[in-house]
Amino acid sequence: MLTDATAAATAPHNVIALDAQLLDVSAAAAYVQETVGVPLSPTDLESDVCAGRGPVHRKWGRQRLFRRSDLTDWAVARLSAPIHPRRSG
């Protein structure tokens, strides 16, 4: 019998961990809004994905599925560096 560590070490690299819940487009947009704090509608997310600007995703049939870590990485990468207001004087 394989232990969890042995099974993880011998599993193919592209296998998603069983405890990693995949989110559909609506849930993914809501997740980005809640965790990163930026407005994102499911329509905007779908548009970005179709245009090649979206986060890494997987497909199950026609449905796009997203991992939380991929969404967070994508959203944070889109944020600009801090912008400091110019001081007049």
N, C-alpha and C positions, 0 to 999 in steps of 0.2 A: 504494500500500500504506500502511495506517495504522500509525503507530508505536504503542507501548504507551501513551504519554502522550496521543496523540490519541484512541485508542480509549477510554481511561478518561474523557477529558473529554467525549466524545460519547455515552457509555453512559447509559442511564436510571439515575436515582438509586436505584431499588430493586433493581438487579442486584447480586448478591453476588459479591464478588471470587472469581476461580477458585481462589485459594489458601486461601480461608477454608473450613475443614472444618466441616461441620455435625455436631452431636452428637445422638444419639437420647436418650431419657429416661434410660436406664441410664448411658450415658457422661456425660451432663450432670450427673447426681447425683454420680458419681464425681469429675468435674472440680471441682465445687464443694467436695467434701470435701478433695481434694488441694491445691487452690490457696488457698482461703479458710480451710480448717481447721475448718469447721463440719460437724456430722453432717447428712446429707441422704440419705434413701432415695429410690429412684425412685418409690415409692408416694407419699411426701410431696410430691415435686416435682409429680407428676401431679395430686395433690389441690389444690395451690396454683394450678396453671394452670387447672384446671377451675373453681375458686372465684374466679378473676380476681385472685389475689394473686401469680401467678407471673411469671417473667421474660418478656420479649419472645420470641416464637418464630415459627416458620414451620411450614407443613404441607406434606407431600408425601403426598397421599392422606389416609390416616388417621393417618399417623405425624407426631408433633411433632418438630421439629428446632430446635436451639438453637445460637447463635454463642457462642463463649467470652467475648467482650467483654460480651455481654448478660447472661450468667450471672454474671460477676464484678461488674458494675454492680449487678445485682439483689441479690446476696448481701451486698455491702458496704452497700448502702442499708438492709438489714434489721438490721444490727448497731446496737446502741445506742451512745451516747456512752460514754466510759470512766466507770466507776462507782468512786468512791473510798470505801473503808470509813470509817465514822465513827470518830473517835478518842474513846475515853472518857477522862475525866480529871477 
